[in-house]
Amino acid sequence: MPCIFCRIIAGDAPAQILYRDDQVTVFQDSHPIAPVHILVVPNEHIASLNDCDLKHEALLGHMTCVARRLAAQHGIEESGYRLVINTGPHAGQSVFHLHLHLLGGRHLPFRFE
């Protein structure tokens, strides 16, 4: 069974799609931790950042550029935002399809638990 993000990309699972192109699909996180919590997901299934190599450099750059444009569209470009890629279970990765979190809209303290 495909992962939830593959199903969203295929249109087989619901999500609030904000942007889509031939490389990425962008949608609202279903469990947001900030007023702006958006996921930038490659259309190709890549389990984690550990599965990326030189052939993925352009995709990773594209993901960050798309996130920056969305930050501007959501009015958080000036106040600040955070981009996060969790890699592996100890880092909090719960869906094993590479994704970039765009977080903002409030003060985001830097802390480790």
Steps between C-alpha positions, in 0.01 A plus 500: 500500500646840404587747773251775589703766315508287181123462532456878544721567196295250296175662613392188690507663846366840603722801560482874454733532200665842485739449209601228257751470218686216331740460795306577822157511656435743785221469755393602850623278783205310647634554856647852493730619777510861378252736330682428174598133472543388142664189357706507180513141373683360197269325256755217478491269801828549686486351849728752672785744451733202552379365165604815311819531303646732237213434258261657753687830545274692262187354661615599850579852379160518330329393824664785695422758229134391492490529880641854484234604248227354720641682802460824306147408391404428862645829628778351713799585283594809704411377850684173444436134443665166556569222251536153651578158356473224760711199407437172680286405799726660765468833317121477495443375145161330512422474127780334309469712187742793493327827585594854596300676771444875457416642843417857596243752609614515863822507700666159467736447793810293445505214746576133531303277730 
